[in-house]
Amino acid sequence: MFKNLFVSPFFVIVAFLVLWLSFMGVIYFGYPTEVLRLTEEGEIIEIISHFGYVVLIAVLLAVSDDFRDKIKTWGIYLFLAICCFLREGGIQHHLSKTDTTPFKSRFFLNPNNPLSEKIVFGAVLLVILGTVLYLAYKYSKYLVTSFFKLDTISWSVAVLCTTGVFAKIVDRYPSNYRKAHGGVPLDDDVYAVFQLLEESSEMFLPYLAALILWQYHMIKKRS
């Protein structure tokens, strides 16, 4: 019975919402004065995020036989998972000799940063962007059409993408609010809520990706 539920198109969205809301409830109501601290580097949310990427990479290795084209599909998934893991671990802060944000626009606009570093990090960004665009081109039509047919993988991928977009919107909101209100920041309590929303939603991304891969594995075994 659980196997049938696991490959249901609604499994990931229900499981994610239950776990996410439960987690935020425990943090917000269980540790109301510690919310902001728990979202910082080295605290519980970051630790769970790091472990999530270890789980994702392990699942990718376990299901590698499910993919015929090891380089064009599975290899790209593994490459992106490792990139996300390294970024989550803060490797970007140790790559440049002059700046701690080599993969942000202000790094490339800063005239004090070496041209050689801009070329190297720009090339890395282009490679990552290229792999993402390739996957989008390869699967977007299938995902859109099969979504309306209640395809399990399509619905699960939609949850993953929506969560990622939501995390980015919430991440930018405090900064956008400050700009729109003449430099006045959000109240501390409201800012803490937005930090919790952002960090906790990002925390679930590798777990969602691992679930999708395992769903694909189970469906492939059935067929």
C-alpha positions in Angstrom: 0.0 0.0 0.0 2.8 2.4 0.9 4.4 1.8 -2.5 1.2 2.9 -4.2 1.0 6.0 -2.0 4.7 6.8 -2.6 4.3 6.9 -6.4 1.1 9.0 -6.2 1.3 12.4 -7.9 0.2 14.0 -4.6 2.6 12.2 -2.3 5.5 14.7 -2.5 3.3 17.8 -2.1 1.4 16.4 0.9 4.6 15.0 2.5 6.5 18.2 1.9 3.8 20.5 3.3 3.3 18.3 6.4 7.0 18.1 7.2 7.8 21.7 6.3 4.9 23.2 8.3 5.6 20.9 11.2 9.3 21.9 11.2 8.6 25.6 11.1 6.0 25.2 13.8 8.5 23.4 16.1 11.1 26.2 15.5 8.8 29.2 15.7 6.6 28.1 18.6 9.2 25.9 20.4 12.1 28.3 20.3 10.4 31.8 19.6 13.5 33.7 20.8 16.0 31.6 18.9 14.4 31.6 15.5 16.9 34.0 13.9 19.9 32.3 15.5 18.8 28.9 14.2 18.8 30.1 10.6 22.4 31.2 10.8 25.4 29.3 9.4 26.5 26.3 11.5 23.1 25.9 13.1 20.5 23.1 12.8 18.9 24.2 9.5 22.2 24.4 7.7 23.4 21.1 9.2 20.1 19.4 7.9 20.7 21.1 4.5 24.2 19.7 4.2 23.1 16.2 5.1 20.3 16.5 2.5 22.9 17.0 -0.3 24.8 13.9 1.0 21.5 12.0 0.8 20.8 13.3 -2.7 24.2 12.3 -4.0 23.9 8.9 -2.4 20.5 8.4 -4.1 21.9 9.5 -7.4 24.7 6.9 -7.2 22.1 4.2 -6.1 19.8 4.8 -9.1 22.4 5.4 -11.8 21.4 2.3 -13.7 18.0 3.9 -14.3 19.5 6.3 -16.8 20.7 5.2 -20.2 22.6 8.4 -21.0 25.0 8.6 -18.1 26.6 11.8 -19.3 23.7 13.9 -20.7 21.2 13.2 -17.9 22.6 11.4 -14.9 26.0 13.1 -15.1 24.3 16.5 -15.2 22.2 15.7 -12.2 25.3 14.6 -10.3 27.2 17.7 -11.4 24.5 20.0 -10.3 24.0 18.2 -7.0 27.7 18.5 -6.2 27.7 22.2 -7.2 24.7 22.8 -4.9 26.4 20.9 -2.1 29.6 22.9 -2.4 27.6 26.2 -2.6 25.6 25.2 0.5 28.9 24.5 2.2 30.1 28.0 1.5 32.9 27.2 -1.0 32.1 30.4 -2.9 33.5 32.4 0.1 37.0 30.8 -0.3 37.5 30.9 -4.1 38.4 34.5 -4.7 41.4 36.3 -3.2 39.6 39.7 -3.2 35.9 39.0 -2.8 33.6 36.6 -0.9 30.8 36.7 -3.5 32.4 35.5 -6.8 29.1 34.2 -8.2 27.1 37.4 -7.7 26.7 40.3 -10.1 28.5 42.8 -7.8 31.6 40.6 -8.0 31.7 41.2 -11.8 30.9 44.9 -11.5 33.6 45.6 -8.9 36.6 47.1 -10.8 38.9 46.0 -8.0 38.4 42.3 -8.7 41.0 40.7 -11.1 39.9 40.1 -14.7 41.3 36.6 -14.6 38.9 35.7 -11.7 36.0 37.2 -13.5 36.7 35.1 -16.6 37.1 31.9 -14.6 34.0 32.4 -12.4 32.0 33.7 -15.4 32.9 30.5 -17.3 31.8 28.3 -14.3 28.4 30.2 -14.2 27.9 29.7 -17.9 28.6 26.0 -17.7 26.1 25.6 -14.8 23.5 27.8 -16.6 24.1 25.8 -19.8 23.3 22.5 -18.0 20.2 23.9 -16.4 18.9 25.3 -19.8 19.7 22.0 -21.4 17.6 20.1 -18.9 14.8 22.7 -19.2 14.8 22.3 -23.0 14.9 18.6 -22.8 12.1 18.0 -20.3 9.9 21.2 -20.2 7.5 20.1 -22.9 7.0 16.6 -21.3 6.6 18.0 -17.8 4.0 20.6 -18.9 1.9 18.2 -20.9 2.1 15.3 -18.5 1.3 17.6 -15.5 -2.3 17.8 -16.6 -2.4 14.0 -16.9 -1.5 13.7 -13.2 2.0 12.3 -13.9 3.8 11.6 -10.7 7.2 12.9 -11.7 5.7 16.1 -13.2 3.8 17.0 -10.1 6.8 16.2 -7.9 9.1 18.4 -10.1 6.5 21.2 -9.9 6.8 21.0 -6.1 10.6 21.2 -6.3 10.6 24.1 -8.7 7.9 26.0 -6.8 9.8 25.6 -3.5 13.0 26.9 -5.1 11.3 29.9 -6.6 9.5 30.6 -3.3 12.8 30.5 -1.4 14.3 33.1 -3.8 11.3 35.4 -3.6 11.3 35.3 0.2 15.1 35.7 0.3 14.9 39.0 -1.7 11.8 40.4 0.0 13.5 42.0 3.1 16.0 43.8 0.8 13.3 44.9 -1.6 11.2 46.1 1.3 14.1 48.2 2.7 14.7 49.8 -0.8 11.0 50.5 -1.3 10.7 52.2 2.2 13.7 54.5 2.1 16.1 52.2 3.9 13.7 51.3 6.7 14.1 47.5 7.4 11.4 45.0 8.4 10.6 44.6 12.1 12.9 42.1 13.7 10.1 39.6 14.4 8.9 39.8 10.8 12.4 39.5 9.5 13.0 36.4 11.6 9.8 34.8 10.0 11.1 35.5 6.5 14.5 34.1 7.3 12.8 30.9 8.7 10.7 30.6 5.6 13.7 31.0 3.3 16.2 28.8 5.0 13.7 26.0 5.9 12.3 25.9 2.3 15.8 25.7 0.9 16.6 23.0 3.4 14.0 20.7 1.9 15.2 21.1 -1.8 17.8 18.2 -1.8 15.3 15.9 0.0 12.6 16.7 -2.5 15.1 16.0 -5.4 16.1 12.7 -3.7 12.4 11.7 -3.4 11.8 12.4 -7.0 14.7 10.3 -8.1 13.4 7.4 -5.9 9.9 7.8 -7.3 11.3 7.5 -10.8 13.3 4.5 -9.7 10.2 2.8 -8.3 8.1 3.6 -11.4 10.8 2.3 -13.7 11.0 -0.9 -11.7 7.2 -1.4 -12.0 7.3 -0.9 -15.8 
